[in-house]
Amino acid sequence: MQEALELWREGHYFEAHEALEAFWRRAEGEERRFLQGLILLAAALHQQGLGKSGLRNLRKAEARLEGLPSPYLGVDWKPLLLEARRRLGE
């Protein structure tokens, strides 16, 4: 998980997405929903880097993360969401 967050901080969103998928595949329930939200946020930021809007994935991420505490599994995800919203012009 730390590797994924470090990749995120460095702006390597595609790689962070890939690292998070390894955890997502093994996760269940609320943890799976949380990881899927992070993956979707990373995908949105990656798309933005490619010149696409990324808004569709941002909306999906918001839906998955809604109602979860922050931090969750040691990840303070709300600042990540706020940064994604800012970068995507929301």
Backbone as ProteinMPNN parsed JSONL, in Angstrom:
{"seq_chain_A": "MQEALELWREGHYFEAHEALEAFWRRAEGEERRFLQGLILLAAALHQQGLGKSGLRNLRKAEARLEGLPSPYLGVDWKPLLLEARRRLGE", "coords_chain_A": {"N_chain_A": [[0.837, -1.194, 0.0], [1.969, 1.217, 0.797], [3.801, 1.612, -1.239], [2.119, 2.133, -3.415], [0.976, 4.55, -2.589], [3.23, 6.165, -2.512], [3.926, 6.2, -5.218], [1.682, 7.563, -6.125], [2.044, 10.088, -4.863], [4.248, 10.918, -6.31], [3.126, 11.402, -8.717], [2.684, 9.338, -10.46], [0.257, 8.012, -11.603], [-0.925, 5.924, -13.112], [0.743, 3.767, -12.488], [0.365, 3.693, -9.732], [-2.312, 2.954, -9.695], [-2.073, 0.359, -10.751], [-0.555, -0.878, -8.71], [-2.349, -0.72, -6.565], [-4.355, -2.391, -7.468], [-3.483, -4.99, -6.957], [-3.941, -5.305, -4.208], [-6.688, -4.844, -4.172], [-7.744, -7.037, -5.555], [-7.606, -9.084, -3.667], [-9.148, -8.167, -1.616], [-12.229, -7.725, 0.259], [-15.693, -6.806, 0.648], [-16.234, -3.763, 2.396], [-13.581, -2.888, 2.406], [-12.742, -3.603, -0.156], [-14.394, -1.939, -1.666], [-13.377, 0.571, -0.877], [-10.713, 0.432, -1.869], [-11.267, 0.21, -4.579], [-12.36, 2.73, -5.002], [-10.048, 4.352, -4.642], [-8.514, 3.391, -6.771], [-10.071, 4.206, -8.933], [-9.866, 6.979, -8.595], [-7.133, 7.321, -9.119], [-7.148, 6.5, -11.776], [-8.714, 8.52, -12.913], [-7.041, 10.757, -12.588], [-4.881, 9.924, -14.095], [-6.055, 9.822, -16.64], [-6.599, 12.54, -16.964], [-4.021, 13.477, -17.22], [-3.502, 12.546, -19.722], [-4.868, 14.244, -21.27], [-7.587, 13.944, -21.236], [-10.906, 14.204, -19.752], [-11.487, 12.802, -17.305], [-13.554, 12.942, -15.529], [-15.698, 11.15, -15.337], [-14.634, 8.85, -14.08], [-13.878, 10.094, -11.723], [-16.376, 10.703, -10.558], [-17.353, 8.102, -10.153], [-15.468, 7.216, -8.302], [-15.977, 8.938, -6.138], [-18.518, 8.013, -5.413], [-17.899, 5.436, -4.483], [-16.244, 5.981, -2.297], [-17.749, 7.53, -0.642], [-19.143, 7.991, 2.549], [-17.273, 6.47, 3.904], [-14.844, 6.406, 6.547], [-12.191, 8.795, 6.968], [-9.006, 8.932, 8.03], [-8.808, 5.728, 6.337], [-7.946, 2.421, 6.595], [-5.45, 3.377, 7.235], [-5.027, 5.319, 5.35], [-5.364, 8.6, 4.519], [-7.746, 9.599, 2.762], [-9.395, 11.693, 1.958], [-7.986, 14.172, 1.394], [-6.767, 13.317, -0.99], [-8.947, 12.969, -2.683], [-9.913, 15.614, -2.735], [-7.751, 16.888, -3.984], [-7.812, 15.616, -6.481], [-10.319, 16.53, -7.409], [-9.744, 19.277, -7.584], [-7.677, 19.274, -9.518], [-9.043, 18.283, -11.702], [-10.773, 20.261, -12.237], [-13.083, 20.579, -10.76]], "CA_chain_A": [[0.0, 0.0, 0.0], [2.858, 2.376, 0.853], [4.359, 1.792, -2.585], [1.082, 2.765, -4.23], [0.844, 5.939, -2.164], [4.434, 6.874, -2.946], [3.749, 6.414, -6.664], [0.658, 8.606, -6.219], [2.683, 11.363, -4.511], [5.18, 11.252, -7.389], [2.356, 11.678, -9.919], [2.648, 8.149, -11.317], [-1.087, 7.527, -11.288], [-1.167, 4.615, -13.725], [1.484, 2.792, -11.701], [-0.335, 3.591, -8.445], [-3.509, 2.165, -10.021], [-1.657, -1.04, -10.882], [-0.153, -1.367, -7.387], [-3.556, -0.864, -5.751], [-5.148, -3.526, -7.961], [-3.041, -6.218, -6.291], [-4.665, -5.358, -2.941], [-8.114, -4.886, -4.49], [-8.122, -8.412, -5.946], [-7.718, -9.927, -2.469], [-10.022, -7.518, -0.636], [-13.666, -8.019, 0.252], [-16.588, -5.88, 1.329], [-15.953, -2.338, 2.466], [-12.178, -2.678, 2.015], [-12.709, -3.688, -1.627], [-15.026, -0.699, -2.139], [-12.413, 1.637, -0.636], [-9.609, 0.308, -2.826], [-11.802, 0.529, -5.899], [-12.445, 4.184, -5.05], [-8.706, 4.884, -4.886], [-8.129, 3.015, -8.135], [-10.801, 5.091, -9.838], [-9.259, 8.308, -8.484], [-5.873, 7.265, -9.859], [-7.49, 6.442, -13.203], [-9.181, 9.856, -13.311], [-5.871, 11.628, -12.698], [-4.108, 9.444, -15.25], [-6.761, 10.292, -17.836], [-6.384, 13.983, -17.052], [-2.668, 13.621, -17.737], [-3.543, 12.211, -21.15], [-5.674, 15.256, -21.94], [-9.009, 13.604, -21.159], [-11.511, 14.878, -18.6], [-11.384, 11.998, -16.103], [-14.672, 13.22, -14.629], [-16.532, 9.955, -15.139], [-13.997, 8.051, -13.038], [-13.95, 10.861, -10.486], [-17.718, 10.494, -10.009], [-17.42, 6.721, -9.663], [-14.64, 7.167, -7.095], [-16.726, 9.611, -5.074], [-19.599, 7.119, -4.991], [-17.326, 4.325, -3.723], [-15.624, 6.469, -1.071], [-18.757, 8.211, 0.181], [-19.556, 7.322, 3.769], [-16.155, 5.812, 4.574], [-14.049, 7.333, 7.341], [-10.859, 9.154, 6.474], [-8.344, 7.872, 7.268], [-9.333, 4.369, 6.248], [-6.788, 1.54, 6.413], [-4.249, 4.179, 7.353], [-4.92, 6.25, 4.222], [-6.206, 9.793, 4.614], [-8.142, 9.678, 1.358], [-10.114, 12.932, 1.618], [-7.118, 15.099, 0.646], [-6.555, 12.788, -2.342], [-10.158, 13.298, -3.431], [-9.937, 17.067, -2.947], [-6.732, 17.204, -4.985], [-8.331, 15.153, -7.775], [-11.356, 17.474, -7.807], [-9.08, 20.512, -7.989], [-6.942, 19.073, -10.771], [-9.988, 18.021, -12.789], [-11.602, 21.436, -12.43], [-14.372, 20.452, -10.063]], "C_chain_A": [[0.88, 1.255, 0.0], [3.474, 2.666, -0.51], [3.363, 2.52, -3.481], [0.94, 4.24, -3.877], [2.066, 6.771, -2.558], [4.363, 7.171, -4.45], [2.751, 7.541, -6.903], [1.282, 9.973, -5.968], [3.63, 11.849, -5.609], [4.454, 11.561, -8.702], [2.308, 10.532, -10.91], [1.322, 7.416, -11.074], [-1.403, 6.172, -11.905], [-0.494, 3.522, -12.898], [0.856, 2.607, -10.322], [-1.593, 2.74, -8.603], [-3.152, 0.682, -10.069], [-1.279, -1.629, -9.517], [-1.372, -1.598, -6.501], [-4.394, -2.063, -6.189], [-4.755, -4.833, -7.295], [-3.758, -6.386, -4.954], [-6.162, -5.53, -3.178], [-8.568, -6.31, -4.821], [-8.345, -9.315, -4.741], [-8.742, -9.396, -1.465], [-11.476, -7.95, -0.803], [-14.42, -6.879, 0.918], [-16.177, -4.429, 1.242], [-14.522, -2.01, 2.044], [-12.043, -2.697, 0.492], [-13.286, -2.406, -2.238], [-14.065, 0.477, -2.003], [-11.29, 1.6, -1.676], [-10.062, 0.619, -4.245], [-11.949, 2.036, -6.061], [-11.1, 4.824, -5.319], [-8.235, 4.59, -6.302], [-8.802, 3.935, -9.147], [-10.271, 6.522, -9.782], [-7.949, 8.362, -9.268], [-6.135, 7.251, -11.363], [-7.935, 7.805, -13.715], [-7.997, 10.799, -13.512], [-4.972, 11.221, -13.858], [-4.749, 9.935, -16.547], [-6.557, 11.784, -18.041], [-4.997, 14.268, -17.622], [-2.555, 13.317, -19.215], [-4.371, 13.216, -21.949], [-7.156, 14.953, -21.976], [-9.581, 14.22, -19.888], [-11.326, 14.1, -17.3], [-12.575, 12.127, -15.163], [-15.55, 11.999, -14.365], [-15.947, 9.076, -14.031], [-13.988, 8.779, -11.698], [-15.3, 10.64, -9.812], [-17.88, 9.08, -9.444], [-16.639, 6.582, -8.358], [-15.372, 7.789, -5.918], [-17.824, 8.701, -4.525], [-19.072, 5.969, -4.139], [-16.81, 4.781, -2.353], [-16.62, 7.113, -0.107], [-19.145, 7.364, 1.389], [-18.447, 6.593, 4.509], [-15.39, 6.834, 5.418], [-12.717, 7.644, 6.658], [-10.054, 9.621, 7.677], [-9.077, 6.528, 7.346], [-8.155, 3.484, 5.87], [-5.476, 2.329, 6.42], [-4.048, 5.195, 6.247], [-5.9, 7.399, 4.439], [-6.629, 10.155, 3.19], [-8.839, 10.99, 0.989], [-9.223, 13.956, 0.931], [-6.832, 14.619, -0.781], [-7.743, 13.125, -3.237], [-10.216, 14.794, -3.734], [-8.923, 17.491, -4.009], [-7.196, 16.788, -6.379], [-9.411, 16.109, -8.287], [-10.737, 18.779, -8.322], [-8.39, 20.364, -9.35], [-7.873, 18.867, -11.962], [-10.97, 19.177, -12.987], [-12.959, 21.373, -11.795], [-14.425, 21.331, -8.855]], "O_chain_A": [[0.589, 2.228, -0.696], [3.648, 3.824, -0.888], [3.74, 3.427, -4.224], [0.798, 5.083, -4.763], [1.938, 7.947, -2.897], [4.703, 8.269, -4.889], [2.954, 8.378, -7.782], [1.085, 10.906, -6.747], [3.789, 13.053, -5.81], [5.088, 11.939, -9.688], [1.935, 10.722, -12.068], [1.274, 6.364, -10.436], [-2.08, 5.354, -11.282], [-1.09, 2.477, -12.639], [0.819, 1.493, -9.8], [-1.901, 1.909, -7.749], [-3.853, -0.149, -9.491], [-1.649, -2.763, -9.211], [-1.416, -2.58, -5.76], [-5.068, -2.682, -5.366], [-5.605, -5.699, -7.088], [-4.145, -7.5, -4.603], [-6.825, -6.279, -2.46], [-9.649, -6.733, -4.412], [-9.184, -10.216, -4.788], [-9.152, -10.121, -0.558], [-11.886, -8.462, -1.845], [-13.841, -6.088, 1.662], [-15.821, -3.923, 0.178], [-14.274, -0.986, 1.407], [-11.307, -1.891, -0.078], [-12.741, -1.862, -3.198], [-13.952, 1.293, -2.918], [-10.964, 2.618, -2.286], [-9.322, 1.223, -5.021], [-11.692, 2.569, -7.141], [-11.004, 5.742, -6.133], [-7.629, 5.442, -6.952], [-8.171, 4.386, -10.103], [-10.228, 7.207, -10.805], [-7.686, 9.325, -9.989], [-5.432, 7.909, -12.13], [-7.576, 8.202, -14.824], [-7.952, 11.549, -14.486], [-4.375, 12.069, -14.521], [-4.055, 10.411, -17.445], [-6.364, 12.239, -19.169], [-4.823, 15.194, -18.413], [-1.628, 13.772, -19.884], [-4.555, 13.06, -23.156], [-7.91, 15.632, -22.674], [-8.831, 14.704, -19.04], [-11.028, 14.71, -16.273], [-12.603, 11.49, -14.11], [-16.084, 11.847, -13.267], [-16.672, 8.614, -13.15], [-14.08, 8.143, -10.648], [-15.351, 10.411, -8.603], [-18.476, 8.893, -8.383], [-17.087, 5.915, -7.425], [-15.384, 7.227, -4.823], [-18.032, 8.63, -3.314], [-19.724, 5.566, -3.176], [-16.926, 4.052, -1.368], [-16.359, 7.225, 1.091], [-19.436, 6.174, 1.262], [-18.656, 6.141, 5.635], [-15.3, 8.003, 5.041], [-12.199, 6.848, 5.875], [-10.405, 10.631, 8.287], [-9.838, 6.248, 8.273], [-7.442, 3.782, 4.912], [-4.526, 1.995, 5.712], [-3.016, 5.865, 6.2], [-7.109, 7.191, 4.531], [-5.951, 10.92, 2.505], [-8.866, 11.357, -0.185], [-9.661, 14.571, -0.042], [-6.673, 15.44, -1.685], [-7.576, 13.514, -4.393], [-10.529, 15.194, -4.855], [-9.21, 18.355, -4.837], [-6.995, 17.521, -7.347], [-9.417, 16.46, -9.467], [-11.148, 19.313, -9.352], [-8.514, 21.229, -10.217], [-7.54, 19.228, -13.091], [-11.887, 19.086, -13.804], [-13.891, 22.043, -12.241], [-15.434, 21.351, -8.15]]}, "name": "protein", "num_of_chains": 1, "seq": "MQEALELWREGHYFEAHEALEAFWRRAEGEERRFLQGLILLAAALHQQGLGKSGLRNLRKAEARLEGLPSPYLGVDWKPLLLEARRRLGE"}
